[in-house]
């Protein structure tokens, strides 16, 4: 527990101070955000706000996690190394995308195919290594499983190629979902912080009820390789997000950019995979699901109506859906706070289901 508190507190403090330093340096370098011309007119005042703040989040997480391990004298686990690889790897893809945007002074970065290639390389490398039998612990538990999971593994053992495809879908889907959510001041930073706080709680509970621990019954234990280390890392990410929120809350002094949004989404998928809560993520991360589904519906409806009538129609005034409410006249702060509430409700529902399953198992 001491390591969890240390990692969260150190990451929060480092993010709070490091983000301020990033604001000053990125402003000097002219790394400002370009704004969509078709977006809400109130966003035009944000043009030039420093971006790539996700760098501060990533560095803060690494510092917080490593400092906690050094102070407690524990070695990092294979699970933590894999999650950090996923986190940093996607951050690099996002950083390249952000850098091209600010260098070219336009709202488009990497070509979609180039971005997808980068995401695919990181996701498949993560999935392939996580499935290696050589990374199994003394109980034979690997970082990732070859079965589907909701709160525990279920169903048949699947071929590696199928699992890798599922990992690719989860990592890319979740990273793109958080990328879509990152459109209003403080929206993603707080929402992600809340979700990772939930995964800290889930990992602590799994560690206390892990298989092989004395007094824990076989039928109710969790087959997760390194739940304690996952809790330490999740606490660091949550702390870094809340530290960044201090500067990212409206009116934002800095944006996290794709550097932060892709990294947070991908490592969230990693946590779901390694904690055996893949389908539970749909509930815990309900806000991200809502944002993604809204975009899919908007695009699909536009294409269908255009094919039928020659004129495309839209379900929402603008997608992602947080912009729809802005176009309806809601203040940005109102949209953000209400979406935070939605996140809190989704997390509460997910944690409730998680705990209820354990109680029912007894």
N, C-alpha and C positions, 0 to 999 in steps of 0.2 A: 504493500500500500504506500509506503514511503516513496518508492521510485515513481509511482503513478502521480503522486502529488508534486514531486520534484519536477518531473518532465513537463507537466501542465503549467506549473508556475514559471519555470525558466523559459519555456517557449512563449508564454504570454508576455513576460517582461521583455524578452529579446525582440518579439514582434512589435511591441509597443514602441520601443526605442529604435529598432531597425527600420521600421516603416517610416518614421519621421526622417531618418537619415536618407532613405530612398527617395522621399519626396523632394528633399533639397537637391540631391545629386541628379535625379531624372529631370528636374526642372531646369537645372543648369545645362544639361545635355540636350534639352528640347524634345524629350521623349513624351510627347503629348498625344492624347487620344483623338482619333478622328471620329466623327459622329455621323450616323445614318441621316441622309437628307430627307428620307421619307418617314422618319420617326417623329415623335412628339416635338413640337417647336420648343418646348421648355428645356429640351436636352441640348439645344444648340449652345447654350451658355457653358456647357461642359467641355466644349472643344478646347483642346490644349491641356486638359488636366493630365498630370503624369500617369502613365500606365505601366504595366509590367511589375506592379506591386506584388504579384505572386512570388517574385524572387525573395522578398522579405519573409513570406509565409514559409516557403520551402527551407530556407536557411534556418529560420527559427525552429522549425520542427526537428531538423537534424541536430542543431545545438541542444535543444531541450532533451531529446532522446539520449544522445551520447553523454551529456552531462549527468543525467539521471543514472545511467549505467555505470559511469565512472565513480560517482559518489556512493553508489551502493555496492560496487565491486562485482557486479554481474556481467557476464558476457552476452552480447546480442545473440539472438536465436536465428535459425535459418528463416523462420517466418518473418521476422523483422527485416532481415536483409532483403527478402523478396518484396515486401511491401514498400520498402524504401527505394528499391530499384524501380518499381512501378511508379511511385510518386515522383521521383526525380526524372525518370525517363520521359514521362508525359509532360513534365514541366519543361524539359528541353524542347520537345515538339512545340509546345505552346509559346516558349520564348522565341523560337525562330519565327513563328507566325506573328507574334507581337512586334518583333524587331523589324520585319519586313513592312508592317503597317506604318510604324513611326518613321522608318527610313524613307519609304516611298510616299509618306504623307497621304495615305488613302485608307479607306475602311476595309480593304481586302488584303489579307496576308498571303499565306501559302495557298497554292492551288489546292482545290479540294482533293485531288488524287494524291498530291504530295503529302498532304496532311494525313490522309487515310493510310498511306504507306508507313509513315512514321508511327502512327497509333498501332497499326497492325504488328509491326516489328516488336514494339515494346510489349504489347498484349500477349502475343504468341510466345515470346521468350519467357515472360513471366509464367504463363500457363505450363509450358513444357518443363521448366525447371521445377515448378511446384509439384509436379506429378512424379518426379523421379523417385524410384524406390529407395535410392541411397540416402534420401533426406528424411526417411521415416525414423521416428524415435524408437526407444526400446520397446514401446508397446505396438510398434508397427504402424503408427499414425503418420501419414504424410501431411505436408502443409495444405495441399488441396486433395479433394476426393474425386473418385471416378464415378460418383453417383450424384443425382440431383439432391437438393436439400431445401427444406423450409425452415425448421428449427434444428432438425437432425437430418442425416442422410436417409433417403428412402429410395425404393425402386431398384431396378437391376443395375449391375455394374456396366458402364458404357465404354465403348472403345475410345482410345486416346484421341482419335481424330474428332470424334463427336464432342468430347469434353473441351478440346482446344477451340472448336467452333463456338461452343457455349461461352467459354471464357472471353473469346474475341468479341462476341455480341454483348456480353455484360460490360466489359471494360470500355469498349467504344461507345456503347449506348449510354452508360452512366456518365462518362466524361463529356459527351455531347449534350446530355441533359443538364448538367451543371453549367456548361458553357451557355446554353440558352437562358438559364435562370439568372445569369450574371448580367442583368440589364438595368438594374436600379441601384441606387446608392445603398449599400449595406445589406442588400437582399441575400446574396449568396453567402457572404461572410458569416452572417448570423445563422442562417439556415443550416449551413454546413457545420458550424460550430455545435449547434444543437444536436444534429444527427451523430456527429462523432462523440459527443458527450454520451449519447445513448449507447453507442458501441463500446465506450469505456465501461459502462454499467454491465452490458451484456458479457463482455470479456471477463470482468471481475467475477461475475456469477459463474461463468463457465469454468474459471480457474478453481473456484471453491467447490465445484461439483464435477471436476474432471475425472475421467476414468483412471483408475490406478491409485486414487487418493484414499487413504484409510477412512472408513466409516461411510463411504459413498457407495450406494448400491449400483450394481452393474446396469440395471434396467433404466436408471434415471441419470446416469453420468453422461458427460459430453465428450465425444471423441474429437477433440481439437488439439492440435499439436502444441501450441505455445500461447495459451490464452492470456497469461499474465503479461507477456511481452507485447501482445496485441493491445492490452489495456494501457500499457505505458505509452505506446506509440499513438493510440487514439487520443489519449489525454493531451499529448504534445500537439497534435493537429488541432484539437478543439481549442486549446490555449492560444495557439498561433492565430487562429481565425478570430477569436475575440479580441486579441491584441490589435490585429489589423483593423477590426471593426471600428476602433476608436477614431481612426483617420478616414475610414471608408464610409462612415455614417453620413447622412445628408447634412450639409452639402459636402460631398466627397472631396477630399484633398488628393486622393490617389485611387486608381482602379487596379484590381488584381490582374486584369487581362486574361488571355488564354493561358498564360504561364501558370496562374493560380487555378483557374476554373477547370482546365483539363487535368491538372495534377490532383485536385480534390476529388473530382468525379471518378477518376481511374482507381485511386487508392480506396475509395469507398466501395467500389466493386470488389477490390481485393479483400477487404475486410469481410464482405458478405461471403465470398468464396471460402476463405480460410476459417471463418467462424461457423460454417455450415448453415448460413441463414440467407441463402441466395434468394429465395422467393419472399422471405420476410422483408427484404430490402424494398420490395414494391410498396409495402405499407409504411415502413419507417421513412423511406424517401419519397413519400407520396407527393410532396410538392414538386419534385423533379419529374415524376411521372406525369403529373398534371400539365406541366409546362411542355413536355415533349409531345404528349397526346394532342394538345391544342394546336401545336405547329403541324403535326401530321394531318389532323382534320382540316386545318385551314388550306394546306397545299392540295390535299385530295379533293376537297369540295370545289376548289378553284378550277382544277383540271377537269373534273367531271362536268361542271356547268359550262366550261368553255368548249368542251367537246360536243355538248348537246346543243347549246344555244349560240356558240361563237363568242360569247361574252362571259368571262369568268366572274363568278361571284364569291364573296368571302363570308364565312360564318362569323368571324370576329372582325372588329374594326382594324385590328393589327395583331400580329403574332410576333413573339411569344405573348401569352395571355396577359402578363402584367402590363404590357403596353395597351391592351384593349381597355383595361379599366382606366388608364390614364386618358385615353381618347374619349372616354365617357365623362371625363371631368373630375375624376378622383385626384386628389393631391398625391404626389409621389410618396410622401411619408405615410399617408393613409394606406396605400397599396402595400408598401413594404411591411408595415406593422401587422396588417391583416394576413399577409402571407407568412409572417413569422408565427402568427397564431395557428395557421393551418399546419405549419411544420410541427409545432408543439403538439397539436392534436394527433397528427400522424405518428409521431414518436411515442406519445402516450399509448396509443392503440397498439403499436408494435411491441412495446415493452410489456403491455398487459397481456397480449397473446403469448409472448415468450414465457412469461412467468406462469400463466394459466396452463400452458402445456406441461411445464415441470410439475405443477401441483397435481394435474390430472394423471401424470405418469406415476405418481406415488400411489 
